[in-house]
Amino acid sequence: MLVANKRRTPPVHRRQLEESEQQKFVNWIRREFPHVVVFCDVIGEDLTDTGRMRAYSMRSRRGIPDVIIDFPSRGYHGARFEFKKTGTAIYKQDGVTLRKQSYRYRDRKGRMHTGDHLAEQAATLTELNKHGYFARFAVGLDNAKRLFNWYMEVPENAELEF
């Protein structure tokens, strides 16, 4: 018996939505705060498998935040944001328990790796907070701007393009 496949958004498309919001965020920072140094992770972006593996090999661990802002403020050394597209649920309904985002992949040597992506990211953010960074999940462009404005001590009534 044949069953109609449900159409699912391919992972590449979901990633592009996240990256487009992230790109808008970085452009906004460059326009509104030109003195701030900002760096974004681009591993998911149009790299060959070899290029992606090379980029991953130059990291100390999995779960490094997407957006790195090297500008001290509010007693923090800098800000780190793990960017998620608008509407992404990070926590379960209780608001405390992380959702599971399992992954499986086979490396070049054929070894299977599994884990929980959100748990790894949350652990990294927690560690960065302990070391004096303002490290948070940023869900969507508006949330990222609010977090960044708080971090930069921008008054709520300031005339910034939102």
N, C-alpha and C positions, 0 to 999 in steps of 0.2 A: 504494500500500500504506500503510495506517495503522499507525503505531507508537504504542504506549501511552506517554504522557508520564510520566516519573518525577516523583513529587511532590517538590518542593524546598521547603524552608522559605523563605517570602518574606523579603526583606531587612528589612522592617519588624519582623517577629517576632524575627529575630536581634538587631536593634538593641534591642528591648525587653528581651531577656534581659540584654544588657550594661548597659542603663540601670538595671534593677532591682538588679543587683549593685552598681552604682555608688551608687545611692540607699541601699542597706543600708550601704555603706562610709561614706558621709557621715553617716548617722544614728548610726553607731557612733562616729565621731570627735566628733560633737556631744555624745553622751552621755558618753564616756570622757575627752574632752579639750575641755571647754567653752571653754577659753581660746584655742584654736587657730582662726585664721581660715581657712575653706575655701570655695572657689568651684568650681562645676562648670559645664561647658559643657552647654547645653541646646538646641543648634541642631537636633538630630534629633527633638526632642520636640514633637509636635503643632503645628508652625508651618505657616502657609500657605507656598506657594512664594515669595510676595512677602516675607513675614517672614523666611524662611530666607535669601533673597538679600540682604536688608537686613542681617541679622546677619553674613553672610559678608563683606559690604562693609566692615564695621567691624573687620576683622582685618588685621594687617600681612602675613599669609601663611597658607598651608595648613599643616596638621600641628600646630597648637597643641594641647598636652596637654589631656585632659578634666578632670583634677582639679588645681586650683592651691591649694597650701597655703602661706600666708604666715606662717611661723613659723620663725625661725632656729634651727638645731640642728646639732651636730657640725661646725661651721665652714661650713655652707652657709647661703645667704640664705633659702632656702625649698625646698619640695619640689614637684615636678611629676610627675604620673602619667598616662600614656596608658593608659587602662583598656581591657582586652579581656575578653570573657566567659570563664568557666572552660573549659578545653580548647582554647583557640585556640592554634595553632602559629605562633609569630612567626618562628622560625628553621627552616632545613632540618635534616635529620638530623645534619649535621656540628656543629650547635650554634652556628655562627658566621655562616653565610650567611643573610641575610634571605630569607624567602619573598616571592614577588611577589603583590601585591594591586592589580591594575590597575583603573583607573577610566576611564570616558569619559562626558563630559556635554557638552551644548550649552548655551551661555549665552544670555542674553536677545537678544543681537545675532546669534544663529545660528552663532557660532564654536564649533568643536569643540575640546574640551580633553581631553587624556589624560595619564596619569601613573601612578605607583606610590605608593599610599597609605602602605604600611608604610615605604617608603624615605623619603618626606617626613617621616613622624613620627619615624623614627630619626634623621634629620639634625637635626631640631629638638631632640630630646632630647640629642644629642651637643653641639650648640651651647649649650644651657642648662647642661649639665654644665661646659663650658669657662668659662662665666660665673659659676660658683659656686653652681649649684642642684643639688639631688639630683633628677635627672630619670631616670625609668625606665618601662619597660613594666610594668604590673601586670596579670597574667593571673588574673582571678578574685578573689573576695572574700578568700579566705584568703591569697593571695600579697600582695594590697594591704595587708592588716593586718600581715603579717610585715615588709614593707618599711617601713611607717609606724612600727611598734614599734621597728625598728632605728634609724630616723631620729630618733625621739623619745627614744632611749636608755633604753627600757623594759627592765628585766631580764627574761630569759626565763622566770623563775619568778613573775613578777608576776601578781596576781589580776585580770586583765582579762576581761571577757566576750568570748568568742571565738565 
